[in-house]
């Protein structure tokens, strides 16, 4: 229990809270729980009022509550204000759905709701969140890959959190957690220990899900996210919690405007059945130029817009470091490396007519099966219009390509339609005609594409794809005899999430 109060990995000997955080009273507290224990006892002995700053530690060490007369003194005002305002009769884990126009939120957000009667006898609801505390978008972006984002636990009236998310068109799923009075008490006392202390935040391994899971583990081991692999996303966490027997006693939904629209069209989201975040796709393919082969696609964490998923009915794509490889024409080669692909397609019926897309990748011409990857950078925007199961859309990218010769700017307009049915799966038909300052974009003049995806189980689906390119006259594969003709590619694959 002492290690849980320090947010230690229960399978290791280090805290998730950064060593530099003011949360620790010992310089070695981050990696030495005994040193932190001794420093805590000395902190309490130095001034009895110090127990008001770490009430859960005091309760665990001495087995008793803070004396009432001490709470009334001025030095304990922070603790008194907390108990006078916050009560805990029921504890909820709240999952917030994605923001369609902010694709980096594709895996949602997690925080907790504390609901109950406070020391003054008034019923109140408060939300405890763990998030990045950076106020500048530039700072947040620059620190994204350096793993040096500042994080903080914050406590606000729940209606503030709920209103902000609903106004951003994000639904809230409230999962009531089945806990004993003793478990709720320990968590309640621990909440005030987390406030006002700096810590570390990371989108991948110390995010809202993992940060909240360590705080919740104080109440119950089952609320820890120890079973996660590599990445911990809010979707994974809430699905894991939901499927643990006896842990969730009830679910309530505060639906957003788009959720109500999707529900009226039988497309309500089900985050409790979300797949794991790591995606591996493999299957066979046929190229009209190179013959038969095999394909492999891997991404550590993503939301693929063409996948038939049940955790969100919105059209949005979030990819990071997606690798595509092929074995064809007697050799294996890397086809594409998408560094980042954030592609939201908002619904015009909800008054959202555009959202920024970001794309950066390394690839070659579509008709070249040779090792040689060249960078491309683009921004774009898109819009859709949902009509039942049919979702027509328009999209355009504006970018700069750096091939092996003739660097150029381009515009890639695309029009298409999705058909999405829970029984049939998701079908996408699209047409793209790139316009460039060079002769051709990746050596094709236009492209037709058709895809189909069907979810079979929570972590398993099947995909099929057909693409037809009208090629340009840059013969990048000599002796093939196909300049100016078509390249067609057909493939079928299995997708595994783990």
SETOR-711635 format. One record per residue (C-alpha): residue number from 1; x, y, z; residue in one letter. Coordinates in nm, 3 decimals, always signed. Example, Ala and Ser with C-alpha at 12.3 -4.5 7.8 and 13.67 -1.06 7.14 Angstrom:
  num       px       py       pz  residuo
    1   +1.230   -0.450   +0.780        A
    2   +1.367   -0.106   +0.714        S
//
This chain:
  num       px       py       pz  residuo
    1   +0.000   +0.000   +0.000        X
    2   +0.288   +0.237   +0.073        X
    3   +0.427   +0.181   -0.275        X
    4   +0.083   +0.247   -0.424        X
    5   +0.066   +0.581   -0.242        X
    6   +0.396   +0.668   -0.413        X
    7   +0.267   +0.550   -0.756        X
    8   +0.528   +0.279   -0.784        X
    9   +0.506   +0.017   -1.052        X
   10   +0.380   -0.276   -0.846        X
   11   +0.606   -0.506   -1.047        X
   12   +0.914   -0.288   -1.002        X
   13   +1.093   -0.041   -0.779        X
   14   +1.039   +0.299   -0.933        X
   15   +0.763   +0.558   -0.919        X
   16   +0.577   +0.688   -1.221        X
   17   +0.594   +1.037   -1.069        X
   18   +0.916   +1.209   -1.178        X
   19   +1.208   +1.222   -0.937        X
   20   +1.213   +1.604   -0.950        X
   21   +0.852   +1.635   -0.836        X
   22   +0.780   +1.817   -0.511        X
   23   +0.553   +1.522   -0.431        X
   24   +0.852   +1.341   -0.276        X
   25   +0.991   +1.443   +0.062        X
   26   +1.314   +1.247   +0.018        X
   27   +1.564   +1.305   -0.266        X
   28   +1.556   +0.927   -0.317        X
   29   +1.180   +0.891   -0.281        X
   30   +1.134   +0.826   -0.652        X
   31   +1.323   +0.496   -0.631        X
   32   +1.355   +0.421   -0.256        X
   33   +1.020   +0.376   -0.080        X
   34   +1.187   +0.319   +0.257        X
   35   +1.371   +0.650   +0.232        X
   36   +1.043   +0.823   +0.148        X
   37   +0.876   +0.652   +0.447        X
   38   +1.146   +0.776   +0.687        X
   39   +1.133   +1.127   +0.539        X
   40   +0.753   +1.129   +0.580        X
   41   +0.772   +1.031   +0.949        X
   42   +1.032   +1.302   +1.008        X
   43   +0.813   +1.553   +0.820        X
   44   +0.520   +1.475   +1.052        X
   45   +0.736   +1.489   +1.366        X
   46   +0.881   +1.825   +1.263        X
   47   +0.537   +1.988   +1.264        X
   48   +0.215   +1.805   +1.345        X
   49   +0.029   +2.029   +1.098        X
   50   +0.224   +1.866   +0.814        X
   51   -0.007   +1.564   +0.833        X
   52   -0.272   +1.780   +0.662        X
   53   -0.063   +1.776   +0.342        X
   54   -0.032   +1.396   +0.331        X
   55   -0.346   +1.262   +0.502        X
   56   -0.340   +0.923   +0.325        X
   57   +0.018   +0.862   +0.434        X
   58   -0.074   +0.961   +0.790        X
   59   -0.375   +0.731   +0.789        X
   60   -0.168   +0.438   +0.660        X
   61   +0.121   +0.488   +0.904        X
   62   -0.075   +0.563   +1.221        X
   63   -0.412   +0.405   +1.141        X
   64   -0.621   +0.706   +1.241        X
   65   -0.780   +1.021   +1.104        X
   66   -0.644   +1.373   +1.143        X
   67   -0.779   +1.512   +1.473        X
   68   -1.079   +1.743   +1.421        X
   69   -0.934   +2.022   +1.633        X
   70   -0.616   +2.020   +1.423        X
   71   -0.816   +2.048   +1.100        X
   72   -0.973   +2.371   +1.230        X
   73   -0.636   +2.542   +1.266        X
   74   -0.512   +2.783   +1.000        X
   75   -0.213   +2.566   +0.903        X
   76   -0.456   +2.294   +0.795        X
   77   -0.673   +2.526   +0.589        X
   78   -0.596   +2.347   +0.258        X
   79   -0.718   +2.016   +0.399        X
   80   -1.021   +2.179   +0.563        X
   81   -1.121   +2.353   +0.239        X
   82   -1.094   +2.018   +0.062        X
   83   -1.320   +1.830   +0.305        X
   84   -1.564   +2.123   +0.325        X
   85   -1.616   +2.106   -0.051        X
   86   -1.542   +1.753   -0.171        X
   87   -1.723   +1.438   -0.063        X
   88   -1.691   +1.081   -0.185        X
   89   -1.984   +0.844   -0.165        X
   90   -1.952   +0.723   -0.523        X
   91   -1.645   +0.707   -0.746        X
   92   -1.668   +0.709   -1.126        X
   93   -1.411   +0.665   -1.399        X
   94   -1.516   +0.896   -1.682        X
   95   -1.420   +0.821   -2.041        X
   96   -1.440   +1.119   -2.279        X
   97   -1.482   +1.037   -2.649        X
   98   -1.259   +1.181   -2.916        X
   99   -1.283   +1.533   -3.054        X
  100   -1.346   +1.475   -3.425        X
  101   -1.163   +1.790   -3.531        X
  102   -0.862   +1.710   -3.310        X
  103   -0.745   +1.367   -3.430        X
  104   -0.469   +1.337   -3.171        X
  105   -0.757   +1.281   -2.926        X
  106   -0.864   +0.965   -3.114        X
  107   -0.809   +0.746   -2.808        X
  108   -1.018   +0.972   -2.586        X
  109   -0.948   +1.097   -2.234        X
  110   -0.983   +0.953   -1.883        X
  111   -1.054   +1.127   -1.553        X
  112   -1.246   +1.049   -1.233        X
  113   -1.560   +1.187   -1.074        X
  114   -1.594   +1.210   -0.697        X
  115   -1.960   +1.242   -0.594        X
  116   -2.086   +1.270   -0.237        X
  117   -2.176   +1.473   +0.068        X
  118   -1.899   +1.697   +0.198        X
  119   -1.815   +1.790   +0.559        X
  120   -2.073   +2.071   +0.547        X
  121   -2.351   +1.831   +0.453        X
  122   -2.381   +1.942   +0.089        X
  123   -2.383   +1.706   -0.208        X
  124   -2.112   +1.793   -0.460        X
  125   -1.944   +1.643   -0.767        X
  126   -1.579   +1.704   -0.852        X
  127   -1.355   +1.585   -1.134        X
  128   -0.992   +1.479   -1.083        X
  129   -0.781   +1.492   -1.401        X
  130   -0.422   +1.422   -1.494        X
  131   -0.306   +1.612   -1.800        X
  132   -0.030   +1.815   -1.960        X
  133   +0.003   +2.154   -1.796        X
  134   +0.172   +2.323   -2.092        X
  135   -0.027   +2.628   -2.196        X
  136   +0.152   +2.688   -2.525        X
  137   +0.075   +2.463   -2.822        X
  138   +0.427   +2.531   -2.951        X
  139   +0.587   +2.417   -2.624        X
  140   +0.365   +2.111   -2.621        X
  141   +0.469   +2.017   -2.974        X
  142   +0.840   +2.074   -2.913        X
  143   +0.833   +1.859   -2.598        X
  144   +0.618   +1.588   -2.756        X
  145   +0.908   +1.361   -2.856        X
  146   +1.151   +1.472   -2.584        X
  147   +0.933   +1.318   -2.310        X
  148   +0.965   +1.637   -2.104        X
  149   +0.609   +1.766   -2.091        X
  150   +0.499   +1.901   -1.753        X
  151   +0.199   +1.724   -1.602        X
  152   -0.036   +1.803   -1.315        X
  153   -0.329   +1.657   -1.122        X
  154   -0.614   +1.907   -1.103        X
  155   -0.946   +1.907   -0.916        X
  156   -1.242   +2.105   -1.049        X
  157   -1.619   +2.104   -1.009        X
  158   -1.746   +1.825   -1.232        X
  159   -1.990   +2.046   -1.421        X
  160   -1.692   +2.252   -1.543        X
  161   -1.529   +1.944   -1.696        X
  162   -1.856   +1.809   -1.835        X
  163   -1.961   +2.140   -1.990        X
  164   -1.624   +2.194   -2.156        X
  165   -1.626   +1.849   -2.315        X
  166   -1.990   +1.858   -2.424        X
  167   -1.939   +2.200   -2.582        X
  168   -1.649   +2.045   -2.775        X
  169   -1.891   +1.777   -2.897        X
  170   -1.737   +1.501   -2.686        X
  171   -1.951   +1.245   -2.503        X
  172   -1.883   +1.141   -2.143        X
  173   -1.919   +0.779   -2.030        X
  174   -1.942   +0.748   -1.651        X
  175   -1.842   +0.408   -1.511        X
  176   -1.937   +0.370   -1.144        X
  177   -1.670   +0.169   -0.962        X
  178   -1.768   -0.084   -0.696        X
  179   -1.551   -0.007   -0.391        X
  180   -1.570   -0.057   -0.016        X
  181   -1.591   +0.241   +0.219        X
  182   -1.230   +0.182   +0.323        X
  183   -1.111   +0.182   -0.038        X
  184   -1.298   +0.504   -0.114        X
  185   -1.154   +0.666   +0.199        X
  186   -0.795   +0.592   +0.101        X
  187   -0.849   +0.732   -0.246        X
  188   -1.029   +1.037   -0.106        X
  189   -0.738   +1.115   +0.126        X
  190   -0.486   +1.053   -0.151        X
  191   -0.645   +1.303   -0.391        X
  192   -0.535   +1.604   -0.188        X
  193   -0.179   +1.465   -0.175        X
  194   -0.157   +1.488   -0.555        X
  195   -0.263   +1.849   -0.592        X
  196   -0.008   +2.129   -0.639        X
  197   +0.276   +1.889   -0.729        X
  198   +0.458   +1.895   -1.061        X
  199   +0.520   +1.565   -1.238        X
  200   +0.593   +1.430   -1.585        X
  201   +0.345   +1.374   -1.869        X
  202   +0.393   +1.166   -2.183        X
  203   +0.140   +1.093   -2.456        X
  204   +0.259   +0.734   -2.474        X
  205   +0.349   +0.601   -2.129        X
  206   +0.251   +0.860   -1.865        X
  207   -0.072   +0.994   -2.009        X
  208   -0.415   +1.052   -1.859        X
  209   -0.491   +0.677   -1.850        X
  210   -0.170   +0.559   -1.685        X
  211   -0.156   +0.866   -1.458        X
  212   -0.510   +0.810   -1.331        X
  213   -0.464   +0.434   -1.303        X
  214   -0.178   +0.479   -1.055        X
  215   -0.391   +0.711   -0.843        X
  216   -0.687   +0.473   -0.859        X
  217   -0.468   +0.174   -0.768        X
  218   -0.456   +0.320   -0.415        X
  219   -0.821   +0.215   -0.389        X
  220   -0.799   -0.122   -0.566        X
  221   -0.518   -0.316   -0.737        X
  222   -0.757   -0.403   -1.018        X
  223   -0.768   -0.036   -1.120        X
  224   -0.397   -0.040   -1.201        X
  225   -0.306   -0.077   -1.568        X
  226   -0.035   -0.336   -1.523        X
  227   -0.161   -0.555   -1.808        X
  228   -0.103   -0.284   -2.069        X
  229   +0.168   -0.349   -2.329        X
  230   +0.399   -0.070   -2.454        X
  231   +0.128   +0.195   -2.481        X
  232   -0.154   +0.284   -2.246        X
  233   -0.449   +0.454   -2.411        X
  234   -0.774   +0.568   -2.246        X
  235   -0.969   +0.334   -2.477        X
  236   -0.763   +0.033   -2.373        X
  237   -0.787   +0.121   -2.008        X
  238   -1.163   +0.166   -1.993        X
  239   -1.219   -0.152   -2.192        X
  240   -0.994   -0.344   -1.952        X
  241   -1.172   -0.202   -1.646        X
  242   -1.514   -0.281   -1.788        X
  243   -1.429   -0.648   -1.848        X
  244   -1.298   -0.713   -1.495        X
  245   -1.573   -0.901   -1.305        X
  246   -1.747   -0.706   -1.030        X
  247   -1.554   -0.381   -1.076        X
  248   -1.808   -0.169   -1.269        X
  249   -2.151   -0.144   -1.107        X
  250   -2.318   +0.088   -1.358        X
  251   -2.273   +0.306   -1.668        X
  252   -2.427   +0.642   -1.756        X
  253   -2.372   +0.838   -2.079        X
  254   -2.380   +1.214   -2.131        X
  255   -2.412   +1.218   -2.511        X
  256   -2.269   +1.490   -2.732        X
  257   -2.457   +1.642   -3.023        X
  258   -2.285   +1.411   -3.270        X
  259   -2.343   +1.108   -3.045        X
  260   -2.716   +1.182   -3.052        X
  261   -2.704   +1.207   -3.431        X
  262   -2.512   +0.880   -3.464        X
  263   -2.746   +0.710   -3.217        X
  264   -3.048   +0.815   -3.426        X
  265   -2.877   +0.637   -3.718        X
  266   -2.794   +0.326   -3.515        X
  267   -2.422   +0.409   -3.500        X
  268   -2.361   +0.480   -3.131        X
  269   -2.006   +0.421   -3.012        X
  270   -1.909   +0.140   -2.775        X
  271   -1.572   +0.225   -2.615        X
  272   -1.585   -0.081   -2.388        X
  273   -1.514   -0.302   -2.690        X
  274   -1.221   -0.107   -2.830        X
  275   -0.924   -0.306   -2.966        X
  276   -0.570   -0.287   -2.833        X
  277   -0.365   -0.003   -2.978        X
  278   -0.087   -0.190   -3.164        X
  279   -0.197   -0.279   -3.516        X
  280   -0.045   -0.550   -3.736        X
  281   -0.188   -0.619   -4.084        X
  282   -0.065   -0.893   -4.315        X
  283   -0.200   -1.055   -4.629        X
  284   -0.161   -1.127   -4.997        X
  285   -0.159   -0.884   -5.290        X
  286   -0.149   -0.884   -5.668        X
  287   +0.010   -0.615   -5.884        X
  288   -0.066   -0.591   -6.254        X
  289   +0.304   -0.510   -6.308        X
  290   +0.493   -0.715   -6.051        X
  291   +0.265   -1.014   -5.998        X
  292   +0.175   -1.178   -5.667        X
  293   +0.326   -1.097   -5.332        X
  294   +0.274   -1.040   -4.960        X
  295   +0.218   -0.722   -4.763        X
  296   +0.294   -0.624   -4.405        X
  297   +0.174   -0.312   -4.226        X
  298   +0.260   -0.224   -3.866        X
  299   +0.186   +0.073   -3.643        X
  300   +0.250   +0.108   -3.268        X
  301   -0.062   +0.315   -3.210        X
  302   -0.323   +0.447   -3.449        X
  303   -0.681   +0.492   -3.556        X
  304   -0.720   +0.385   -3.919        X
  305   -1.002   +0.566   -4.093        X
  306   -1.084   +0.270   -4.316        X
  307   -1.115   +0.017   -4.031        X
  308   -1.458   -0.104   -3.924        X
  309   -1.437   -0.003   -3.557        X
  310   -1.709   +0.012   -3.293        X
  311   -1.546   +0.247   -3.041        X
  312   -1.630   +0.559   -3.244        X
  313   -1.866   +0.627   -3.536        X
  314   -1.674   +0.938   -3.638        X
  315   -1.446   +0.957   -3.941        X
  316   -1.099   +1.035   -3.812        X
  317   -0.748   +0.903   -3.860        X
  318   -0.449   +0.918   -3.625        X
  319   -0.130   +0.743   -3.732        X
  320   +0.222   +0.760   -3.594        X
  321   +0.514   +0.576   -3.753        X
  322   +0.313   +0.337   -3.967        X
  323   +0.543   +0.101   -4.159        X
  324   +0.436   -0.072   -4.483        X
  325   +0.652   -0.344   -4.635        X
  326   +0.609   -0.583   -4.928        X
  327   +0.757   -0.903   -5.055        X
  328   +0.703   -0.899   -5.430        X
  329   +0.902   -0.954   -5.748        X
  330   +1.141   -1.176   -5.554        X
  331   +1.249   -0.928   -5.287        X
  332   +1.131   -0.748   -4.974        X
  333   +1.123   -0.370   -4.966        X
  334   +0.979   -0.085   -4.762        X
  335   +0.687   +0.069   -4.947        X
  336   +0.589   +0.354   -4.715        X
  337   +0.676   +0.503   -4.381        X
  338   +0.407   +0.739   -4.255        X
  339   +0.563   +0.952   -3.985        X
  340   +0.239   +1.126   -3.894        X
  341   -0.108   +1.126   -4.046        X
  342   -0.378   +1.321   -3.864        X
  343   -0.686   +1.330   -4.080        X
  344   -1.022   +1.431   -3.931        X
  345   -1.329   +1.446   -4.156        X
  346   -1.593   +1.645   -3.965        X
  347   -1.966   +1.621   -4.030        X
  348   -2.125   +1.927   -4.192        X
  349   -2.461   +1.835   -4.040        X
  350   -2.311   +1.932   -3.704        X
  351   -2.197   +2.270   -3.831        X
  352   -1.834   +2.158   -3.875        X
  353   -1.715   +2.234   -4.225        X
  354   -1.339   +2.196   -4.201        X
  355   -1.062   +2.052   -3.984        X
  356   -0.685   +2.068   -4.023        X
  357   -0.508   +1.755   -4.150        X
  358   -0.134   +1.694   -4.108        X
  359   +0.067   +1.446   -4.315        X
  360   +0.438   +1.359   -4.329        X
  361   +0.573   +1.044   -4.492        X
  362   +0.864   +0.878   -4.670        X
  363   +0.781   +0.694   -4.993        X
  364   +0.860   +0.649   -5.364        X
  365   +0.656   +0.645   -5.684        X
  366   +0.359   +0.408   -5.674        X
  367   +0.494   +0.202   -5.965        X
  368   +0.842   +0.155   -5.818        X
  369   +0.925   -0.153   -5.613        X
  370   +1.275   -0.036   -5.522        X
  371   +1.432   +0.072   -5.198        X
  372   +1.429   +0.450   -5.201        X
  373   +1.219   +0.664   -4.970        X
  374   +1.172   +1.037   -5.024        X
  375   +0.999   +1.285   -4.791        X
  376   +0.664   +1.451   -4.838        X
  377   +0.495   +1.710   -4.615        X
  378   +0.136   +1.831   -4.643        X
  379   -0.149   +2.008   -4.470        X
  380   -0.512   +1.965   -4.564        X
  381   -0.876   +1.993   -4.473        X
  382   -1.191   +1.788   -4.527        X
  383   -1.566   +1.781   -4.477        X
  384   -1.834   +1.511   -4.485        X
  385   -2.214   +1.489   -4.481        X
  386   -2.368   +1.189   -4.307        X
  387   -2.686   +1.049   -4.467        X
  388   -2.771   +0.739   -4.270        X
  389   -2.516   +0.471   -4.355        X
  390   -2.382   +0.678   -4.647        X
  391   -2.115   +0.943   -4.578        X
  392   -1.994   +1.139   -4.883        X
  393   -1.686   +1.351   -4.823        X
  394   -1.434   +1.581   -4.990        X
  395   -1.072   +1.621   -4.893        X
  396   -0.765   +1.810   -5.017        X
  397   -0.396   +1.805   -4.922        X
  398   -0.156   +2.093   -5.003        X
  399   +0.208   +1.997   -4.975        X
  400   +0.567   +1.970   -5.086        X
  401   +0.732   +1.654   -5.219        X
  402   +1.106   +1.586   -5.229        X
  403   +1.155   +1.292   -5.468        X
  404   +1.492   +1.186   -5.605        X
  405   +1.460   +1.472   -5.857        X
  406   +1.232   +1.765   -5.940        X
  407   +1.108   +1.878   -5.599        X
  408   +0.759   +2.019   -5.632        X
  409   +0.449   +2.147   -5.459        X
  410   +0.116   +1.976   -5.512        X
  411   -0.255   +1.975   -5.441        X
  412   -0.427   +1.638   -5.393        X
  413   -0.806   +1.677   -5.407        X
  414   -1.004   +1.364   -5.324        X
  415   -1.376   +1.288   -5.327        X
  416   -1.535   +0.974   -5.199        X
  417   -1.809   +0.805   -5.003        X
  418   -1.821   +0.570   -4.707        X
  419   -2.090   +0.310   -4.654        X
  420   -2.083   +0.197   -4.292        X
  421   -2.312   -0.071   -4.154        X
  422   -2.256   -0.279   -3.841        X
  423   -2.349   -0.596   -4.033        X
  424   -2.178   -0.529   -4.367        X
  425   -1.875   -0.341   -4.233        X
  426   -1.716   -0.025   -4.372        X
  427   -1.682   +0.033   -4.747        X
  428   -1.493   +0.327   -4.897        X
  429   -1.490   +0.440   -5.261        X
  430   -1.266   +0.732   -5.356        X
  431   -1.120   +0.921   -5.652        X
  432   -0.808   +1.139   -5.640        X
  433   -0.653   +1.360   -5.908        X
  434   -0.325   +1.525   -5.797        X
  435   -0.217   +1.861   -5.940        X
  436   +0.155   +1.943   -5.924        X
  437   +0.415   +2.191   -6.044        X
  438   +0.604   +1.890   -6.177        X
  439   +0.477   +1.650   -6.443        X
  440   +0.318   +1.397   -6.208        X
  441   +0.268   +1.329   -5.840        X
  442   +0.438   +0.996   -5.754        X
  443   +0.404   +0.911   -6.125        X
  444   +0.028   +0.882   -6.144        X
  445   -0.232   +1.108   -6.301        X
  446   -0.535   +0.993   -6.104        X
  447   -0.636   +0.711   -5.874        X
  448   -0.948   +0.505   -5.804        X
  449   -0.964   +0.315   -5.478        X
  450   -1.210   +0.079   -5.307        X
  451   -1.166   -0.068   -4.958        X
  452   -1.373   -0.293   -4.733        X
  453   -1.320   -0.370   -4.366        X
  454   -1.519   -0.594   -4.133        X
  455   -1.461   -0.633   -3.761        X
  456   -1.481   -0.999   -3.654        X
  457   -1.384   -0.981   -3.288        X
  458   -1.259   -0.706   -3.056        X
  459   -0.898   -0.745   -3.175        X
  460   -0.937   -0.910   -3.516        X
  461   -1.075   -0.790   -3.852        X
  462   -1.050   -0.862   -4.225        X
  463   -0.973   -0.605   -4.494        X
  464   -0.980   -0.599   -4.874        X
  465   -0.851   -0.331   -5.111        X
  466   -0.849   -0.249   -5.483        X
  467   -0.655   +0.043   -5.637        X
  468   -0.624   +0.156   -5.997        X
  469   -0.362   +0.416   -6.094        X
  470   -0.346   +0.591   -6.432        X
  471   +0.031   +0.616   -6.462        X
  472   +0.232   +0.899   -6.607        X
  473   +0.512   +0.870   -6.860        X
  474   +0.803   +0.865   -6.613        X
  475   +0.914   +0.507   -6.669        X
  476   +1.064   +0.443   -6.326        X
  477   +1.082   +0.067   -6.381        X
  478   +1.270   +0.009   -6.707        X
  479   +1.188   -0.280   -6.936        X
  480   +0.841   -0.317   -6.793        X
  481   +0.683   -0.156   -7.096        X
  482   +0.395   +0.016   -6.917        X
  483   +0.444   +0.396   -6.939        X
  484   +0.114   +0.576   -6.973        X
  485   -0.084   +0.265   -6.875        X
  486   -0.263   +0.154   -6.561        X
  487   -0.131   -0.008   -6.246        X
  488   -0.389   -0.207   -6.056        X
  489   -0.331   -0.357   -5.712        X
  490   -0.561   -0.595   -5.528        X
  491   -0.513   -0.730   -5.178        X
  492   -0.680   -0.904   -4.886        X
  493   -0.543   -0.902   -4.534        X
  494   -0.599   -0.990   -4.171        X
  495   -0.566   -0.722   -3.901        X
  496   -0.458   -0.804   -3.548        X
  497   -0.463   -0.563   -3.254        X
  498   -0.250   -0.645   -2.951        X
//
